[in-house]
């Protein structure tokens, strides 16, 4: 990612952190509205804890975008775990869409095309590593 994109992602995420639980609620609502079947793996999940885990995972990524090599193993491990959660590879596209829509909505007037492009680049970086772990685990 370009340095300007990293800065935009980090600056915008800093605005989300104080309202992270609300943002993560919106994220899951958007995700489950996009595909109600994606809610099934979460049927017995403590969603407050899940929202906290998701915010922490995003925080880890955002905090380490300047050192992307540190993200490879954690993101591949995340993908490998998701291989056992009854999700399909195509579901990750919905996750990305829900994330970007949530950020756009939450940041409202502070969201620009530059933010969209920066977050889309960040998501592609994330997704590339997650899918390696996901596909490797599925093939095993």
C-alpha positions as CSV (number, residue, x, y, z in Angstrom):
1,X,0.0,0.0,0.0
2,X,1.1,3.5,-0.6
3,X,2.0,5.6,2.4
4,X,-0.8,8.1,1.8
5,X,-3.3,5.2,1.8
6,X,-1.9,3.9,5.0
7,X,-2.3,7.3,6.6
8,X,-5.9,7.6,5.4
9,X,-6.8,4.2,6.8
10,X,-5.1,4.9,10.1
11,X,-6.7,8.4,10.4
12,X,-10.2,7.1,9.6
13,X,-9.9,4.1,11.8
14,X,-8.9,6.3,14.7
15,X,-12.3,8.0,14.3
16,X,-14.1,4.7,14.5
17,X,-12.3,3.3,17.5
18,X,-14.4,5.4,20.1
19,X,-17.6,3.9,18.5
20,X,-16.2,0.5,17.5
21,X,-18.9,-1.6,19.1
22,X,-21.6,0.4,17.3
23,X,-19.7,0.2,14.1
24,X,-19.2,-3.5,14.5
25,X,-23.0,-4.0,15.1
26,X,-23.6,-2.1,11.9
27,X,-21.1,-4.3,10.1
28,X,-22.8,-7.5,11.2
29,X,-26.2,-6.1,10.3
30,X,-25.0,-5.2,6.9
31,X,-23.3,-8.6,6.4
32,X,-26.3,-10.6,7.6
33,X,-28.7,-8.4,5.5
34,X,-26.5,-9.2,2.4
35,X,-26.7,-12.9,3.1
36,X,-28.9,-14.2,6.0
37,X,-27.1,-17.6,5.7
38,X,-23.9,-16.0,7.1
39,X,-25.6,-15.5,10.4
40,X,-25.9,-19.3,10.9
41,X,-22.3,-19.8,12.1
42,X,-22.9,-17.1,14.7
43,X,-26.1,-18.7,16.1
44,X,-24.4,-19.7,19.4
45,X,-21.8,-16.9,19.5
46,X,-21.6,-14.1,22.1
47,X,-21.9,-11.3,19.6
48,X,-20.6,-8.7,22.0
49,X,-17.4,-10.7,22.3
50,X,-17.4,-11.3,18.5
51,X,-17.7,-7.6,17.8
52,X,-14.8,-6.9,20.2
53,X,-12.7,-9.6,18.4
54,X,-13.4,-8.1,15.0
55,X,-12.5,-4.5,16.2
56,X,-9.3,-5.9,17.7
57,X,-8.4,-7.7,14.5
58,X,-9.0,-4.6,12.4
59,X,-7.0,-2.6,14.9
60,X,-4.1,-5.0,14.6
61,X,-4.2,-4.7,10.8
62,X,-4.5,-1.0,10.8
63,X,-1.7,-0.6,13.3
64,X,0.6,-2.7,11.3
65,X,0.0,-1.5,7.7
66,X,3.5,0.1,7.7
67,X,4.9,-3.3,8.4
68,X,2.7,-5.6,6.3
69,X,5.1,-8.6,6.7
70,X,4.0,-8.8,10.3
71,X,0.4,-9.4,9.1
72,X,1.0,-12.4,6.9
73,X,0.9,-15.1,9.5
74,X,-2.0,-13.7,11.6
75,X,-4.1,-13.2,8.5
76,X,-3.3,-16.6,7.1
77,X,-4.2,-18.1,10.4
78,X,-7.5,-16.2,10.4
79,X,-8.3,-17.5,6.9
80,X,-7.4,-21.1,8.0
81,X,-9.8,-20.8,11.0
82,X,-12.6,-19.5,8.7
83,X,-12.3,-22.7,6.6
84,X,-14.0,-24.6,9.4
85,X,-16.8,-22.0,9.9
86,X,-18.9,-23.1,7.0
87,X,-18.2,-20.1,4.9
88,X,-17.5,-20.0,1.2
89,X,-14.7,-18.1,-0.5
90,X,-17.2,-15.8,-2.1
91,X,-18.4,-14.7,1.3
92,X,-15.2,-12.7,1.9
93,X,-16.4,-10.3,-0.9
94,X,-19.5,-9.6,1.2
95,X,-17.4,-9.1,4.3
96,X,-15.3,-6.5,2.4
97,X,-18.5,-4.8,1.0
98,X,-20.0,-4.7,4.5
99,X,-16.8,-3.3,6.0
100,X,-16.5,-0.5,3.4
101,X,-20.2,0.4,3.7
102,X,-20.0,0.5,7.5
103,X,-17.0,2.8,7.4
104,X,-18.6,5.1,4.8
105,X,-21.8,5.3,6.8
106,X,-20.0,5.8,10.2
107,X,-17.6,8.4,8.9
108,X,-20.2,10.2,6.8
109,X,-18.9,13.7,5.9
110,X,-15.3,12.6,6.7
111,X,-15.5,9.8,4.1
112,X,-14.0,10.6,0.7
113,X,-13.2,8.8,-2.5
114,X,-9.6,8.7,-1.2
115,X,-10.7,6.9,1.9
116,X,-12.7,4.4,-0.1
117,X,-9.7,3.7,-2.3
118,X,-7.3,3.4,0.6
119,X,-9.6,1.0,2.5
120,X,-10.2,-1.0,-0.6
121,X,-6.5,-1.4,-1.0
122,X,-6.2,-2.4,2.6
123,X,-9.0,-4.9,2.2
124,X,-7.3,-6.4,-0.8
125,X,-4.1,-6.8,1.2
126,X,-6.0,-8.4,4.0
127,X,-8.0,-10.6,1.7
128,X,-5.0,-11.9,-0.2
129,X,-3.4,-13.3,3.0
130,X,-6.7,-14.5,4.5
131,X,-7.5,-16.5,1.3
132,X,-4.1,-18.2,1.3
133,X,-4.8,-19.6,4.7
134,X,-8.4,-20.4,3.8
135,X,-7.5,-22.2,0.6
136,X,-4.6,-24.0,2.2
137,X,-6.8,-25.3,5.1
138,X,-9.6,-26.3,2.7
139,X,-7.1,-28.3,0.6
140,X,-5.7,-30.1,3.6
